[in-house]
Amino acid sequence: MSSILIKNALIINEGKKFAGSVLVKDQLIEKIYTSAPEVTDPNCKVIDAGGRILIPGVIDDQVHFRDPGMPHKGDIFTESRAAVAGGTTSFMDMPNVKPQTLTQELLAERYKLGAEKSLANYSFYMGASNTNLEEVIKTNPKDVCGIKIFMGSSTGNMLVDDIDTLSQIFEKAPLLIATHCEDSPTIDANLETYREKYGDDIPMDYHGEIRSAEACYKSSSKAIELAKKYNTRLHILHLSSGIEMDLFDNKIPSKDKRITSEVCVHHLRFNDSDYAERKARIRWNPAIKTADDQSKIWEALLDDRLDVIATDHAPHTIEEKDGNYMQAAGGGPLVQHSLVSMLEFAHKGKLSVEKVIEKMCHAPADVFQVEKRGYIRKGYFADLVLLSEDEWTVNKENILYKCAWSPFEGDRFHYKVDQTFVNGHLAYDNGQFDESNKGMRLSFDR
């Protein structure tokens, strides 16, 4: 088919809801109608939405698809497949793989993997360490999403804790810096206190006290201090504590901020009272913290101090998640269920559907200056999602992650992704995939 008409949809885009139709041609949105036009082109495929919801595809600015080097956890094919089934059409993948993405050559290799395997559009972060500044500053801002700095505990040698190196990266970075902010000395001291009391069998609900709000604040405030000193474009990932919310403002739109912020689905969904039931299945770094932290995060999301909602999708096998506190891996799979879990909050009246779309589709495009994505606009790539209001439950039979589990197992949702279009290609259709087209490398208007 040379073109597709999606007609009779309830379009939700840029803070508005309206009945309309979208014509897609050659990967792009050709026209947006407020009616259902007559179709005379025999090569145009018509999809009658029947009043279902049509939104832009989700852009997830933080995932760990584990490729290369950890195929037992996941890979770009399996996890992008799960992403597309969940309405995520573009992702930005982190550099703590094997080998770590610390050179331009290794970065180029990851883009080759993306082109070969990904059903969604893709970008990969350049990783920073204490010793690769020359490689970092070579990064092309036009076709790489950002530079990732682990300003806290990390995999291998990717912890950047040398203040001179940090200062040079913040001063010389040619594009956005994204940071994981936790203060390692604070965490280490907290961990030693609890190990003296409990040994290795520390109760899981102390995770938020070990990887504490203080540890997060110390690191986040340092990143902001450096960004202000050097006028660096900074994006702080997976914020988890109430005290950090005062570091951000809502006086200007996300697209105009020099310092932006992200919250992840799990920090909005869970608090430390959930450890008793879900145990290590909801162990993330930074940690899920108290109900008060959760409440303050919600306040900051609703008043726009928090700019983006993402997942930090980081699959581990069940065996890696089980065991005592010192053994259980941090992280979990989320990208298949991120959109529907946030729409569940809309169903319950916590926020509007328009706000969900703003934080998961529009804002990531604005913050990262993604070219022609994140909105339903003429001339933009046709990354689109059709949703129905349909009640369903997450279970083993419908989970698509390679690790085959979800922290949402048993949860009931009231929105369902029916169809996902990636660059105008119907990649997912009610449980069936068309893998004949792969996603595209994201480009950036910088």
RAWOGI-V777744 format. One line per field, one symbol per residue. ss: DSSP state (h for helix, s for strand, l for the rest). psi: psi as a letter, one per 40 degrees, with the letter a starting at -180 (. if undefined). burial: b if it has 9 or more other ideal C-beta (glycine too) atoms within 8 Angstrom, else e. A space follows every 50 residues. Layout:
BEGIN
ss=???
psi=???
burial=???
END
This chain:
BEGIN
ss=llsssssssssssllssssssssssllssssssllllllllllsssssll llsssslssssssslllllllllllhhhhhhhhhhllsssssslllllll lllhhhhhhhhhhhhhhlllsssslsslllllhhhhllllllllllssss slllllllslllhhhhhhhhhhllllsssssllhhhhhhhhhhhhhhhll lllhhhhhhhllhhhhhhhhhhhhhhhhhhlllssslllllhhhhhhlll lllhhhllsssssshhhhhllhhhhhhhhhhhllllllllhhhhhhhhhh hhlllllsssllsslllhhhhllllllllllllllllhhhhhhhhhhlll llhhhhhhhhhhhhhhhhlsllllllllllsllssssslllssllhhhll lllllllllllssllsssssssllsssssllsslllllllsllsll
psi=hdihhhifihhhhfeihihaihhhhfeihdihifagiiheheehhhhhdf eihhiiiihhehigeehiefeddiiddddddddddeeheiihiiegahii geiddddddddddddddheiiiihihiiaeefddddeehhedehdihhhg fahahbfehhehdddddddddeheahhhihhhhddddddddddddddeae fhhdeededdgidddddddddddddddddefihhhhigheiddddeeiif eiideeidhiiiiidddddiaeeedddebedfhihiihaidddddddddd ddeedhdihadfhgiiiddddiaadedhihiiheddeddddddddddeed iidddddddedddddddefhhfieigiheiighihhiihhhihhiddehe idefiieeheihieihhdihhhfehgdhgfeiihedhiiihiihg.
burial=eebbbbbbbbbbbeeeeeebbbbbbeebbeebbeeebeeeeeebeebebe ebbbbbbbbbbbbbbbbbebeebbbbbbbbbbbbbbbbbbbbbbbbbeeb bbebebbebbbebbbebbbbbbbbbbbbbeebbebbbebebeebbbbbbb bbebeeebbbeeeebbbbbbebbebbbbbbbbbbebbeebbeebbeebeb ebebebbbebbbbbbbbbbbbbbbebbeebebbbbbbbbbbbbbbeebee eeebeebebbbbbbbbbbebbbebbeebbbbbbbbbbbbbeebbbbbbbb beeebbbbbbbbbbbbbbebbeeebeebeebbbbbbbbbbbbbbbbeeee eebbbbbbbbbbbbbbbbbbeebbbbeeebbbbbbbbbeeeeebeeeebe bbbebbbebebebbbbbbbbbbbbbbbbbeeebbeebbbebbebee
END
